[in-house]
Amino acid sequence: MNKNFWRQSKRAAISIMLLLLLPTASCIKVTDSVATDLSCKAYRPIGWSQKDTKQTIVGIKSHNAVWRTLCDR
């Protein structure tokens, strides 16, 4: 297989892995009975370029939608 295929597969795998790790990385720190959500500070919306595949862009848009739902208040 060509290098471009592996490069695109690697990007897609990283995007999917990030999307799967997002819910598990949403840590809550409890201080004096007040919960502080640290995930919104640790994660931000992701941008993409014209060189990204459609699959990668769909994954990024999905990540950004989750971030907006949870953090953009």
Predicted model as a PDB file, atoms N, CA, C, CB and O in Angstrom, pLDDT in the B-factor column:
MODEL        1                                                                  
ATOM      1  N   MET A   1       0.842  -1.174   0.000  1.00 54.00           N  
ATOM      2  CA  MET A   1       0.000   0.000   0.000  1.00 54.00           C  
ATOM      3  C   MET A   1       0.890   1.241   0.000  1.00 54.00           C  
ATOM      4  CB  MET A   1      -0.960  -0.004   1.218  1.00 54.00           C  
ATOM      5  O   MET A   1       2.043   1.196   0.430  1.00 54.00           O  
ATOM      6  N   ASN A   2       0.346   2.321  -0.479  1.00 63.00           N  
ATOM      7  CA  ASN A   2       1.178   3.520  -0.594  1.00 63.00           C  
ATOM      8  C   ASN A   2       1.248   4.295   0.713  1.00 63.00           C  
ATOM      9  CB  ASN A   2       0.647   4.422  -1.692  1.00 63.00           C  
ATOM     10  O   ASN A   2       0.466   4.061   1.635  1.00 63.00           O  
ATOM     11  N   LYS A   3       2.192   5.214   0.776  1.00 65.00           N  
ATOM     12  CA  LYS A   3       2.421   6.004   1.997  1.00 65.00           C  
ATOM     13  C   LYS A   3       1.218   6.860   2.345  1.00 65.00           C  
ATOM     14  CB  LYS A   3       3.651   6.892   1.834  1.00 65.00           C  
ATOM     15  O   LYS A   3       0.904   7.036   3.522  1.00 65.00           O  
ATOM     16  N   ASN A   4       0.534   7.397   1.333  1.00 68.00           N  
ATOM     17  CA  ASN A   4      -0.611   8.270   1.573  1.00 68.00           C  
ATOM     18  C   ASN A   4      -1.733   7.523   2.308  1.00 68.00           C  
ATOM     19  CB  ASN A   4      -1.133   8.836   0.243  1.00 68.00           C  
ATOM     20  O   ASN A   4      -2.383   8.079   3.194  1.00 68.00           O  
ATOM     21  N   PHE A   5      -1.949   6.257   1.930  1.00 66.00           N  
ATOM     22  CA  PHE A   5      -2.976   5.451   2.593  1.00 66.00           C  
ATOM     23  C   PHE A   5      -2.666   5.300   4.070  1.00 66.00           C  
ATOM     24  CB  PHE A   5      -3.090   4.072   1.934  1.00 66.00           C  
ATOM     25  O   PHE A   5      -3.546   5.479   4.912  1.00 66.00           O  
ATOM     26  N   TRP A   6      -1.414   4.969   4.394  1.00 63.00           N  
ATOM     27  CA  TRP A   6      -1.025   4.772   5.793  1.00 63.00           C  
ATOM     28  C   TRP A   6      -1.104   6.075   6.572  1.00 63.00           C  
ATOM     29  CB  TRP A   6       0.389   4.197   5.880  1.00 63.00           C  
ATOM     30  O   TRP A   6      -1.488   6.080   7.741  1.00 63.00           O  
ATOM     31  N   ARG A   7      -0.743   7.172   5.932  1.00 69.00           N  
ATOM     32  CA  ARG A   7      -0.812   8.471   6.600  1.00 69.00           C  
ATOM     33  C   ARG A   7      -2.261   8.815   6.934  1.00 69.00           C  
ATOM     34  CB  ARG A   7      -0.186   9.573   5.718  1.00 69.00           C  
ATOM     35  O   ARG A   7      -2.549   9.282   8.036  1.00 69.00           O  
ATOM     36  N   GLN A   8      -3.171   8.586   5.991  1.00 71.00           N  
ATOM     37  CA  GLN A   8      -4.589   8.863   6.225  1.00 71.00           C  
ATOM     38  C   GLN A   8      -5.164   7.922   7.275  1.00 71.00           C  
ATOM     39  CB  GLN A   8      -5.382   8.739   4.918  1.00 71.00           C  
ATOM     40  O   GLN A   8      -5.974   8.332   8.106  1.00 71.00           O  
ATOM     41  N   SER A   9      -4.747   6.663   7.237  1.00 76.00           N  
ATOM     42  CA  SER A   9      -5.225   5.699   8.230  1.00 76.00           C  
ATOM     43  C   SER A   9      -4.758   6.085   9.625  1.00 76.00           C  
ATOM     44  CB  SER A   9      -4.742   4.282   7.885  1.00 76.00           C  
ATOM     45  O   SER A   9      -5.502   5.956  10.598  1.00 76.00           O  
ATOM     46  N   LYS A  10      -3.525   6.559   9.714  1.00 78.00           N  
ATOM     47  CA  LYS A  10      -2.988   6.974  11.010  1.00 78.00           C  
ATOM     48  C   LYS A  10      -3.768   8.169  11.550  1.00 78.00           C  
ATOM     49  CB  LYS A  10      -1.489   7.322  10.891  1.00 78.00           C  
ATOM     50  O   LYS A  10      -4.095   8.204  12.736  1.00 78.00           O  
ATOM     51  N   ARG A  11      -4.069   9.148  10.695  1.00 79.00           N  
ATOM     52  CA  ARG A  11      -4.849  10.312  11.128  1.00 79.00           C  
ATOM     53  C   ARG A  11      -6.234   9.900  11.590  1.00 79.00           C  
ATOM     54  CB  ARG A  11      -4.961  11.335   9.997  1.00 79.00           C  
ATOM     55  O   ARG A  11      -6.713  10.377  12.619  1.00 79.00           O  
ATOM     56  N   ALA A  12      -6.879   9.020  10.842  1.00 79.00           N  
ATOM     57  CA  ALA A  12      -8.218   8.558  11.207  1.00 79.00           C  
ATOM     58  C   ALA A  12      -8.174   7.807  12.537  1.00 79.00           C  
ATOM     59  CB  ALA A  12      -8.804   7.655  10.098  1.00 79.00           C  
ATOM     60  O   ALA A  12      -9.050   7.992  13.382  1.00 79.00           O  
ATOM     61  N   ALA A  13      -7.168   6.969  12.725  1.00 80.00           N  
ATOM     62  CA  ALA A  13      -7.047   6.207  13.966  1.00 80.00           C  
ATOM     63  C   ALA A  13      -6.832   7.146  15.159  1.00 80.00           C  
ATOM     64  CB  ALA A  13      -5.886   5.195  13.863  1.00 80.00           C  
ATOM     65  O   ALA A  13      -7.410   6.937  16.226  1.00 80.00           O  
ATOM     66  N   ILE A  14      -6.016   8.164  14.982  1.00 79.00           N  
ATOM     67  CA  ILE A  14      -5.771   9.120  16.060  1.00 79.00           C  
ATOM     68  C   ILE A  14      -7.050   9.882  16.394  1.00 79.00           C  
ATOM     69  CB  ILE A  14      -4.649  10.102  15.670  1.00 79.00           C  
ATOM     70  O   ILE A  14      -7.360  10.090  17.567  1.00 79.00           O  
ATOM     71  N   SER A  15      -7.791  10.297  15.373  1.00 80.00           N  
ATOM     72  CA  SER A  15      -9.038  11.019  15.600  1.00 80.00           C  
ATOM     73  C   SER A  15     -10.044  10.161  16.351  1.00 80.00           C  
ATOM     74  CB  SER A  15      -9.632  11.481  14.275  1.00 80.00           C  
ATOM     75  O   SER A  15     -10.687  10.624  17.294  1.00 80.00           O  
ATOM     76  N   ILE A  16     -10.174   8.924  15.935  1.00 79.00           N  
ATOM     77  CA  ILE A  16     -11.118   8.012  16.594  1.00 79.00           C  
ATOM     78  C   ILE A  16     -10.683   7.758  18.035  1.00 79.00           C  
ATOM     79  CB  ILE A  16     -11.220   6.672  15.818  1.00 79.00           C  
ATOM     80  O   ILE A  16     -11.515   7.724  18.942  1.00 79.00           O  
ATOM     81  N   MET A  17      -9.384   7.579  18.243  1.00 76.00           N  
ATOM     82  CA  MET A  17      -8.882   7.338  19.588  1.00 76.00           C  
ATOM     83  C   MET A  17      -9.166   8.537  20.492  1.00 76.00           C  
ATOM     84  CB  MET A  17      -7.377   7.040  19.552  1.00 76.00           C  
ATOM     85  O   MET A  17      -9.561   8.369  21.646  1.00 76.00           O  
ATOM     86  N   LEU A  18      -8.965   9.739  19.967  1.00 73.00           N  
ATOM     87  CA  LEU A  18      -9.249  10.939  20.753  1.00 73.00           C  
ATOM     88  C   LEU A  18     -10.729  11.033  21.110  1.00 73.00           C  
ATOM     89  CB  LEU A  18      -8.816  12.189  19.987  1.00 73.00           C  
ATOM     90  O   LEU A  18     -11.084  11.402  22.230  1.00 73.00           O  
ATOM     91  N   LEU A  19     -11.589  10.697  20.152  1.00 75.00           N  
ATOM     92  CA  LEU A  19     -13.026  10.741  20.417  1.00 75.00           C  
ATOM     93  C   LEU A  19     -13.435   9.714  21.469  1.00 75.00           C  
ATOM     94  CB  LEU A  19     -13.806  10.503  19.129  1.00 75.00           C  
ATOM     95  O   LEU A  19     -14.325   9.970  22.279  1.00 75.00           O  
ATOM     96  N   LEU A  20     -12.779   8.547  21.453  1.00 72.00           N  
ATOM     97  CA  LEU A  20     -13.103   7.523  22.435  1.00 72.00           C  
ATOM     98  C   LEU A  20     -12.548   7.865  23.812  1.00 72.00           C  
ATOM     99  CB  LEU A  20     -12.568   6.179  21.981  1.00 72.00           C  
ATOM    100  O   LEU A  20     -13.129   7.478  24.826  1.00 72.00           O  
ATOM    101  N   LEU A  21     -11.439   8.581  23.860  1.00 68.00           N  
ATOM    102  CA  LEU A  21     -10.825   8.928  25.135  1.00 68.00           C  
ATOM    103  C   LEU A  21     -11.466  10.143  25.793  1.00 68.00           C  
ATOM    104  CB  LEU A  21      -9.359   9.181  24.938  1.00 68.00           C  
ATOM    105  O   LEU A  21     -11.329  10.329  27.002  1.00 68.00           O  
ATOM    106  N   LEU A  22     -12.157  10.965  25.025  1.00 66.00           N  
ATOM    107  CA  LEU A  22     -12.741  12.186  25.574  1.00 66.00           C  
ATOM    108  C   LEU A  22     -13.644  11.924  26.776  1.00 66.00           C  
ATOM    109  CB  LEU A  22     -13.523  12.902  24.503  1.00 66.00           C  
ATOM    110  O   LEU A  22     -13.475  12.586  27.800  1.00 66.00           O  
ATOM    111  N   PRO A  23     -14.595  10.992  26.704  1.00 65.00           N  
ATOM    112  CA  PRO A  23     -15.457  10.778  27.877  1.00 65.00           C  
ATOM    113  C   PRO A  23     -14.686  10.255  29.088  1.00 65.00           C  
ATOM    114  CB  PRO A  23     -16.569   9.804  27.531  1.00 65.00           C  
ATOM    115  O   PRO A  23     -15.021  10.592  30.224  1.00 65.00           O  
ATOM    116  N   THR A  24     -13.665   9.440  28.861  1.00 59.00           N  
ATOM    117  CA  THR A  24     -12.918   8.891  29.987  1.00 59.00           C  
ATOM    118  C   THR A  24     -11.978   9.922  30.586  1.00 59.00           C  
ATOM    119  CB  THR A  24     -12.133   7.664  29.553  1.00 59.00           C  
ATOM    120  O   THR A  24     -11.575   9.788  31.741  1.00 59.00           O  
ATOM    121  N   ALA A  25     -11.626  10.935  29.831  1.00 54.00           N  
ATOM    122  CA  ALA A  25     -10.704  11.950  30.324  1.00 54.00           C  
ATOM    123  C   ALA A  25     -11.430  13.120  30.985  1.00 54.00           C  
ATOM    124  CB  ALA A  25      -9.843  12.459  29.187  1.00 54.00           C  
ATOM    125  O   ALA A  25     -10.791  14.072  31.433  1.00 54.00           O  
ATOM    126  N   SER A  26     -12.730  13.056  31.048  1.00 57.00           N  
ATOM    127  CA  SER A  26     -13.512  14.134  31.659  1.00 57.00           C  
ATOM    128  C   SER A  26     -13.454  14.007  33.172  1.00 57.00           C  
ATOM    129  CB  SER A  26     -14.983  14.105  31.166  1.00 57.00           C  
ATOM    130  O   SER A  26     -14.389  13.524  33.811  1.00 57.00           O  
ATOM    131  N   CYS A  27     -12.361  14.441  33.718  1.00 59.00           N  
ATOM    132  CA  CYS A  27     -12.144  14.320  35.162  1.00 59.00           C  
ATOM    133  C   CYS A  27     -12.883  15.419  35.909  1.00 59.00           C  
ATOM    134  CB  CYS A  27     -10.642  14.373  35.491  1.00 59.00           C  
ATOM    135  O   CYS A  27     -13.029  16.541  35.423  1.00 59.00           O  
ATOM    136  N   ILE A  28     -13.334  15.075  37.075  1.00 57.00           N  
ATOM    137  CA  ILE A  28     -13.961  16.064  37.952  1.00 57.00           C  
ATOM    138  C   ILE A  28     -13.161  16.084  39.243  1.00 57.00           C  
ATOM    139  CB  ILE A  28     -15.483  15.734  38.220  1.00 57.00           C  
ATOM    140  O   ILE A  28     -12.947  15.050  39.876  1.00 57.00           O  
ATOM    141  N   LYS A  29     -12.735  17.249  39.613  1.00 59.00           N  
ATOM    142  CA  LYS A  29     -11.974  17.421  40.846  1.00 59.00           C  
ATOM    143  C   LYS A  29     -12.923  17.989  41.901  1.00 59.00           C  
ATOM    144  CB  LYS A  29     -10.727  18.361  40.628  1.00 59.00           C  
ATOM    145  O   LYS A  29     -13.562  19.017  41.678  1.00 59.00           O  
ATOM    146  N   VAL A  30     -13.011  17.329  43.028  1.00 56.00           N  
ATOM    147  CA  VAL A  30     -13.902  17.775  44.090  1.00 56.00           C  
ATOM    148  C   VAL A  30     -13.081  18.507  45.145  1.00 56.00           C  
ATOM    149  CB  VAL A  30     -14.675  16.577  44.716  1.00 56.00           C  
ATOM    150  O   VAL A  30     -12.128  17.959  45.699  1.00 56.00           O  
ATOM    151  N   THR A  31     -13.463  19.744  45.413  1.00 57.00           N  
ATOM    152  CA  THR A  31     -12.789  20.568  46.410  1.00 57.00           C  
ATOM    153  C   THR A  31     -13.853  21.235  47.269  1.00 57.00           C  
ATOM    154  CB  THR A  31     -11.856  21.630  45.740  1.00 57.00           C  
ATOM    155  O   THR A  31     -14.683  21.990  46.762  1.00 57.00           O  
ATOM    156  N   ASP A  32     -13.829  20.964  48.543  1.00 55.00           N  
ATOM    157  CA  ASP A  32     -14.789  21.562  49.476  1.00 55.00           C  
ATOM    158  C   ASP A  32     -16.232  21.389  48.998  1.00 55.00           C  
ATOM    159  CB  ASP A  32     -14.481  23.046  49.665  1.00 55.00           C  
ATOM    160  O   ASP A  32     -17.015  22.339  49.006  1.00 55.00           O  
ATOM    161  N   SER A  33     -16.566  20.194  48.591  1.00 53.00           N  
ATOM    162  CA  SER A  33     -17.913  19.852  48.132  1.00 53.00           C  
ATOM    163  C   SER A  33     -18.340  20.629  46.886  1.00 53.00           C  
ATOM    164  CB  SER A  33     -18.905  20.101  49.239  1.00 53.00           C  
ATOM    165  O   SER A  33     -19.531  20.710  46.586  1.00 53.00           O  
ATOM    166  N   VAL A  34     -17.382  21.196  46.165  1.00 54.00           N  
ATOM    167  CA  VAL A  34     -17.683  21.894  44.922  1.00 54.00           C  
ATOM    168  C   VAL A  34     -16.969  21.155  43.803  1.00 54.00           C  
ATOM    169  CB  VAL A  34     -17.249  23.403  44.981  1.00 54.00           C  
ATOM    170  O   VAL A  34     -15.747  21.010  43.830  1.00 54.00           O  
ATOM    171  N   ALA A  35     -17.723  20.692  42.826  1.00 54.00           N  
ATOM    172  CA  ALA A  35     -17.130  19.960  41.710  1.00 54.00           C  
ATOM    173  C   ALA A  35     -16.630  20.942  40.662  1.00 54.00           C  
ATOM    174  CB  ALA A  35     -18.149  18.977  41.090  1.00 54.00           C  
ATOM    175  O   ALA A  35     -17.331  21.878  40.280  1.00 54.00           O  
ATOM    176  N   THR A  36     -15.414  20.710  40.210  1.00 58.00           N  
ATOM    177  CA  THR A  36     -14.834  21.541  39.169  1.00 58.00           C  
ATOM    178  C   THR A  36     -14.582  20.658  37.954  1.00 58.00           C  
ATOM    179  CB  THR A  36     -13.516  22.234  39.655  1.00 58.00           C  
ATOM    180  O   THR A  36     -13.825  19.691  38.046  1.00 58.00           O  
ATOM    181  N   ASP A  37     -15.187  20.962  36.843  1.00 62.00           N  
ATOM    182  CA  ASP A  37     -15.018  20.183  35.631  1.00 62.00           C  
ATOM    183  C   ASP A  37     -13.756  20.658  34.912  1.00 62.00           C  
ATOM    184  CB  ASP A  37     -16.266  20.303  34.713  1.00 62.00           C  
ATOM    185  O   ASP A  37     -13.706  21.775  34.397  1.00 62.00           O  
ATOM    186  N   LEU A  38     -12.738  19.794  34.884  1.00 71.00           N  
ATOM    187  CA  LEU A  38     -11.465  20.157  34.275  1.00 71.00           C  
ATOM    188  C   LEU A  38     -11.399  19.833  32.783  1.00 71.00           C  
ATOM    189  CB  LEU A  38     -10.347  19.455  34.990  1.00 71.00           C  
ATOM    190  O   LEU A  38     -10.500  20.307  32.090  1.00 71.00           O  
ATOM    191  N   SER A  39     -12.331  19.039  32.288  1.00 73.00           N  
ATOM    192  CA  SER A  39     -12.244  18.621  30.893  1.00 73.00           C  
ATOM    193  C   SER A  39     -12.409  19.788  29.921  1.00 73.00           C  
ATOM    194  CB  SER A  39     -13.289  17.569  30.606  1.00 73.00           C  
ATOM    195  O   SER A  39     -11.781  19.797  28.863  1.00 73.00           O  
ATOM    196  N   CYS A  40     -13.232  20.758  30.258  1.00 80.00           N  
ATOM    197  CA  CYS A  40     -13.446  21.888  29.349  1.00 80.00           C  
ATOM    198  C   CYS A  40     -12.217  22.787  29.273  1.00 80.00           C  
ATOM    199  CB  CYS A  40     -14.657  22.705  29.797  1.00 80.00           C  
ATOM    200  O   CYS A  40     -12.013  23.484  28.279  1.00 80.00           O  
ATOM    201  N   LYS A  41     -11.399  22.769  30.322  1.00 77.00           N  
ATOM    202  CA  LYS A  41     -10.164  23.534  30.295  1.00 77.00           C  
ATOM    203  C   LYS A  41      -9.068  22.779  29.549  1.00 77.00           C  
ATOM    204  CB  LYS A  41      -9.710  23.857  31.715  1.00 77.00           C  
ATOM    205  O   LYS A  41      -8.185  23.389  28.947  1.00 77.00           O  
ATOM    206  N   ALA A  42      -9.130  21.458  29.593  1.00 78.00           N  
ATOM    207  CA  ALA A  42      -8.084  20.643  28.982  1.00 78.00           C  
ATOM    208  C   ALA A  42      -8.298  20.450  27.479  1.00 78.00           C  
ATOM    209  CB  ALA A  42      -8.018  19.293  29.667  1.00 78.00           C  
ATOM    210  O   ALA A  42      -7.332  20.281  26.735  1.00 78.00           O  
ATOM    211  N   TYR A  43      -9.530  20.472  27.035  1.00 79.00           N  
ATOM    212  CA  TYR A  43      -9.846  20.205  25.630  1.00 79.00           C  
ATOM    213  C   TYR A  43     -10.477  21.415  24.979  1.00 79.00           C  
ATOM    214  CB  TYR A  43     -10.776  19.003  25.504  1.00 79.00           C  
ATOM    215  O   TYR A  43     -11.218  22.159  25.621  1.00 79.00           O  
ATOM    216  N   ARG A  44     -10.189  21.608  23.729  1.00 84.00           N  
ATOM    217  CA  ARG A  44     -10.722  22.716  22.938  1.00 84.00           C  
ATOM    218  C   ARG A  44     -11.218  22.151  21.600  1.00 84.00           C  
ATOM    219  CB  ARG A  44      -9.632  23.837  22.716  1.00 84.00           C  
ATOM    220  O   ARG A  44     -10.872  21.026  21.238  1.00 84.00           O  
ATOM    221  N   PRO A  45     -12.016  22.917  20.878  1.00 90.00           N  
ATOM    222  CA  PRO A  45     -12.405  22.477  19.535  1.00 90.00           C  
ATOM    223  C   PRO A  45     -11.169  22.282  18.657  1.00 90.00           C  
ATOM    224  CB  PRO A  45     -13.368  23.500  18.885  1.00 90.00           C  
ATOM    225  O   PRO A  45     -10.155  22.959  18.830  1.00 90.00           O  
ATOM    226  N   ILE A  46     -11.269  21.363  17.732  1.00 90.00           N  
ATOM    227  CA  ILE A  46     -10.164  21.021  16.840  1.00 90.00           C  
ATOM    228  C   ILE A  46     -10.443  21.613  15.465  1.00 90.00           C  
ATOM    229  CB  ILE A  46      -9.967  19.476  16.751  1.00 90.00           C  
ATOM    230  O   ILE A  46     -11.589  21.624  15.016  1.00 90.00           O  
ATOM    231  N   GLY A  47      -9.420  22.096  14.805  1.00 94.00           N  
ATOM    232  CA  GLY A  47      -9.547  22.584  13.437  1.00 94.00           C  
ATOM    233  C   GLY A  47      -9.071  21.520  12.454  1.00 94.00           C  
ATOM    234  O   GLY A  47      -8.452  20.534  12.853  1.00 94.00           O  
ATOM    235  N   TRP A  48      -9.355  21.717  11.196  1.00 92.00           N  
ATOM    236  CA  TRP A  48      -8.892  20.790  10.163  1.00 92.00           C  
ATOM    237  C   TRP A  48      -8.423  21.589   8.967  1.00 92.00           C  
ATOM    238  CB  TRP A  48     -10.010  19.791   9.754  1.00 92.00           C  
ATOM    239  O   TRP A  48      -8.654  22.794   8.869  1.00 92.00           O  
ATOM    240  N   SER A  49      -7.758  20.895   8.059  1.00 92.00           N  
ATOM    241  CA  SER A  49      -7.249  21.552   6.861  1.00 92.00           C  
ATOM    242  C   SER A  49      -7.861  20.901   5.621  1.00 92.00           C  
ATOM    243  CB  SER A  49      -5.700  21.482   6.810  1.00 92.00           C  
ATOM    244  O   SER A  49      -8.544  19.880   5.706  1.00 92.00           O  
ATOM    245  N   GLN A  50      -7.602  21.506   4.488  1.00 91.00           N  
ATOM    246  CA  GLN A  50      -8.100  20.974   3.214  1.00 91.00           C  
ATOM    247  C   GLN A  50      -7.475  19.615   2.905  1.00 91.00           C  
ATOM    248  CB  GLN A  50      -7.808  21.959   2.068  1.00 91.00           C  
ATOM    249  O   GLN A  50      -8.030  18.844   2.122  1.00 91.00           O  
ATOM    250  N   LYS A  51      -6.326  19.316   3.512  1.00 93.00           N  
ATOM    251  CA  LYS A  51      -5.625  18.056   3.246  1.00 93.00           C  
ATOM    252  C   LYS A  51      -6.205  16.879   4.028  1.00 93.00           C  
ATOM    253  CB  LYS A  51      -4.158  18.206   3.579  1.00 93.00           C  
ATOM    254  O   LYS A  51      -5.913  15.728   3.706  1.00 93.00           O  
ATOM    255  N   ASP A  52      -7.021  17.146   5.048  1.00 92.00           N  
ATOM    256  CA  ASP A  52      -7.601  16.067   5.840  1.00 92.00           C  
ATOM    257  C   ASP A  52      -8.655  15.319   5.034  1.00 92.00           C  
ATOM    258  CB  ASP A  52      -8.213  16.618   7.136  1.00 92.00           C  
ATOM    259  O   ASP A  52      -9.293  15.878   4.143  1.00 92.00           O  
ATOM    260  N   THR A  53      -8.822  14.045   5.366  1.00 93.00           N  
ATOM    261  CA  THR A  53      -9.824  13.228   4.681  1.00 93.00           C  
ATOM    262  C   THR A  53     -11.219  13.583   5.189  1.00 93.00           C  
ATOM    263  CB  THR A  53      -9.538  11.718   4.889  1.00 93.00           C  
ATOM    264  O   THR A  53     -11.374  14.198   6.244  1.00 93.00           O  
ATOM    265  N   LYS A  54     -12.227  13.185   4.420  1.00 93.00           N  
ATOM    266  CA  LYS A  54     -13.604  13.427   4.841  1.00 93.00           C  
ATOM    267  C   LYS A  54     -13.898  12.721   6.156  1.00 93.00           C  
ATOM    268  CB  LYS A  54     -14.587  12.964   3.762  1.00 93.00           C  
ATOM    269  O   LYS A  54     -14.607  13.256   7.008  1.00 93.00           O  
ATOM    270  N   GLN A  55     -13.351  11.513   6.322  1.00 94.00           N  
ATOM    271  CA  GLN A  55     -13.563  10.749   7.546  1.00 94.00           C  
ATOM    272  C   GLN A  55     -12.961  11.480   8.753  1.00 94.00           C  
ATOM    273  CB  GLN A  55     -12.951   9.341   7.412  1.00 94.00           C  
ATOM    274  O   GLN A  55     -13.563  11.515   9.825  1.00 94.00           O  
ATOM    275  N   THR A  56     -11.788  12.052   8.573  1.00 94.00           N  
ATOM    276  CA  THR A  56     -11.148  12.798   9.657  1.00 94.00           C  
ATOM    277  C   THR A  56     -11.961  14.040   9.998  1.00 94.00           C  
ATOM    278  CB  THR A  56      -9.708  13.192   9.272  1.00 94.00           C  
ATOM    279  O   THR A  56     -12.153  14.348  11.175  1.00 94.00           O  
ATOM    280  N   ILE A  57     -12.435  14.746   9.001  1.00 93.00           N  
ATOM    281  CA  ILE A  57     -13.222  15.954   9.224  1.00 93.00           C  
ATOM    282  C   ILE A  57     -14.525  15.622   9.948  1.00 93.00           C  
ATOM    283  CB  ILE A  57     -13.517  16.657   7.890  1.00 93.00           C  
ATOM    284  O   ILE A  57     -14.952  16.372  10.826  1.00 93.00           O  
ATOM    285  N   VAL A  58     -15.160  14.505   9.588  1.00 94.00           N  
ATOM    286  CA  VAL A  58     -16.387  14.078  10.273  1.00 94.00           C  
ATOM    287  C   VAL A  58     -16.081  13.799  11.745  1.00 94.00           C  
ATOM    288  CB  VAL A  58     -16.994  12.812   9.591  1.00 94.00           C  
ATOM    289  O   VAL A  58     -16.853  14.183  12.623  1.00 94.00           O  
ATOM    290  N   GLY A  59     -14.962  13.134  12.014  1.00 93.00           N  
ATOM    291  CA  GLY A  59     -14.568  12.861  13.394  1.00 93.00           C  
ATOM    292  C   GLY A  59     -14.300  14.133  14.173  1.00 93.00           C  
ATOM    293  O   GLY A  59     -14.686  14.247  15.337  1.00 93.00           O  
ATOM    294  N   ILE A  60     -13.643  15.087  13.540  1.00 92.00           N  
ATOM    295  CA  ILE A  60     -13.349  16.367  14.195  1.00 92.00           C  
ATOM    296  C   ILE A  60     -14.639  17.125  14.486  1.00 92.00           C  
ATOM    297  CB  ILE A  60     -12.412  17.226  13.318  1.00 92.00           C  
ATOM    298  O   ILE A  60     -14.802  17.684  15.570  1.00 92.00           O  
ATOM    299  N   LYS A  61     -15.553  17.145  13.522  1.00 93.00           N  
ATOM    300  CA  LYS A  61     -16.829  17.828  13.739  1.00 93.00           C  
ATOM    301  C   LYS A  61     -17.612  17.172  14.869  1.00 93.00           C  
ATOM    302  CB  LYS A  61     -17.662  17.828  12.452  1.00 93.00           C  
ATOM    303  O   LYS A  61     -18.289  17.858  15.636  1.00 93.00           O  
ATOM    304  N   SER A  62     -17.525  15.859  14.974  1.00 91.00           N  
ATOM    305  CA  SER A  62     -18.192  15.145  16.054  1.00 91.00           C  
ATOM    306  C   SER A  62     -17.582  15.537  17.400  1.00 91.00           C  
ATOM    307  CB  SER A  62     -18.093  13.620  15.838  1.00 91.00           C  
ATOM    308  O   SER A  62     -18.306  15.800  18.361  1.00 91.00           O  
ATOM    309  N   HIS A  63     -16.263  15.576  17.465  1.00 90.00           N  
ATOM    310  CA  HIS A  63     -15.576  16.010  18.690  1.00 90.00           C  
ATOM    311  C   HIS A  63     -16.004  17.423  19.068  1.00 90.00           C  
ATOM    312  CB  HIS A  63     -14.042  15.949  18.507  1.00 90.00           C  
ATOM    313  O   HIS A  63     -16.323  17.688  20.227  1.00 90.00           O  
ATOM    314  N   ASN A  64     -16.012  18.326  18.097  1.00 90.00           N  
ATOM    315  CA  ASN A  64     -16.370  19.719  18.362  1.00 90.00           C  
ATOM    316  C   ASN A  64     -17.819  19.851  18.825  1.00 90.00           C  
ATOM    317  CB  ASN A  64     -16.145  20.567  17.113  1.00 90.00           C  
ATOM    318  O   ASN A  64     -18.126  20.695  19.667  1.00 90.00           O  
ATOM    319  N   ALA A  65     -18.708  19.024  18.284  1.00 90.00           N  
ATOM    320  CA  ALA A  65     -20.110  19.059  18.702  1.00 90.00           C  
ATOM    321  C   ALA A  65     -20.252  18.619  20.161  1.00 90.00           C  
ATOM    322  CB  ALA A  65     -20.968  18.161  17.788  1.00 90.00           C  
ATOM    323  O   ALA A  65     -21.022  19.202  20.923  1.00 90.00           O  
ATOM    324  N   VAL A  66     -19.504  17.591  20.536  1.00 87.00           N  
ATOM    325  CA  VAL A  66     -19.525  17.141  21.929  1.00 87.00           C  
ATOM    326  C   VAL A  66     -18.981  18.249  22.823  1.00 87.00           C  
ATOM    327  CB  VAL A  66     -18.697  15.835  22.108  1.00 87.00           C  
ATOM    328  O   VAL A  66     -19.557  18.534  23.873  1.00 87.00           O  
ATOM    329  N   TRP A  67     -17.889  18.870  22.422  1.00 85.00           N  
ATOM    330  CA  TRP A  67     -17.302  19.945  23.224  1.00 85.00           C  
ATOM    331  C   TRP A  67     -18.298  21.092  23.392  1.00 85.00           C  
ATOM    332  CB  TRP A  67     -15.999  20.458  22.571  1.00 85.00           C  
ATOM    333  O   TRP A  67     -18.460  21.617  24.493  1.00 85.00           O  
ATOM    334  N   ARG A  68     -18.975  21.487  22.289  1.00 87.00           N  
ATOM    335  CA  ARG A  68     -19.955  22.573  22.381  1.00 87.00           C  
ATOM    336  C   ARG A  68     -21.080  22.217  23.338  1.00 87.00           C  
ATOM    337  CB  ARG A  68     -20.529  22.896  21.000  1.00 87.00           C  
ATOM    338  O   ARG A  68     -21.516  23.051  24.131  1.00 87.00           O  
ATOM    339  N   THR A  69     -21.552  20.976  23.264  1.00 86.00           N  
ATOM    340  CA  THR A  69     -22.646  20.535  24.125  1.00 86.00           C  
ATOM    341  C   THR A  69     -22.240  20.561  25.596  1.00 86.00           C  
ATOM    342  CB  THR A  69     -23.096  19.129  23.730  1.00 86.00           C  
ATOM    343  O   THR A  69     -23.025  20.975  26.449  1.00 86.00           O  
ATOM    344  N   LEU A  70     -21.031  20.125  25.893  1.00 82.00           N  
ATOM    345  CA  LEU A  70     -20.597  20.025  27.280  1.00 82.00           C  
ATOM    346  C   LEU A  70     -19.997  21.310  27.840  1.00 82.00           C  
ATOM    347  CB  LEU A  70     -19.603  18.928  27.406  1.00 82.00           C  
ATOM    348  O   LEU A  70     -20.138  21.591  29.030  1.00 82.00           O  
ATOM    349  N   CYS A  71     -19.336  22.084  27.003  1.00 83.00           N  
ATOM    350  CA  CYS A  71     -18.494  23.155  27.530  1.00 83.00           C  
ATOM    351  C   CYS A  71     -18.879  24.569  27.094  1.00 83.00           C  
ATOM    352  CB  CYS A  71     -17.102  22.904  27.132  1.00 83.00           C  
ATOM    353  O   CYS A  71     -18.616  25.523  27.826  1.00 83.00           O  
ATOM    354  N   ASP A  72     -19.477  24.722  25.955  1.00 75.00           N  
ATOM    355  CA  ASP A  72     -19.736  26.060  25.404  1.00 75.00           C  
ATOM    356  C   ASP A  72     -21.062  26.592  25.956  1.00 75.00           C  
ATOM    357  CB  ASP A  72     -19.766  26.024  23.838  1.00 75.00           C  
ATOM    358  O   ASP A  72     -22.075  26.604  25.257  1.00 75.00           O  
ATOM    359  N   ARG A  73     -21.041  27.022  27.194  1.00 62.00           N  
ATOM    360  CA  ARG A  73     -22.280  27.451  27.855  1.00 62.00           C  
ATOM    361  C   ARG A  73     -22.370  28.937  27.938  1.00 62.00           C  
ATOM    362  CB  ARG A  73     -22.384  26.866  29.235  1.00 62.00           C  
ATOM    363  O   ARG A  73     -23.349  29.467  28.464  1.00 62.00           O  
TER     364      ARG A  73                                                      
ENDMDL                                                                          
END                                                                             
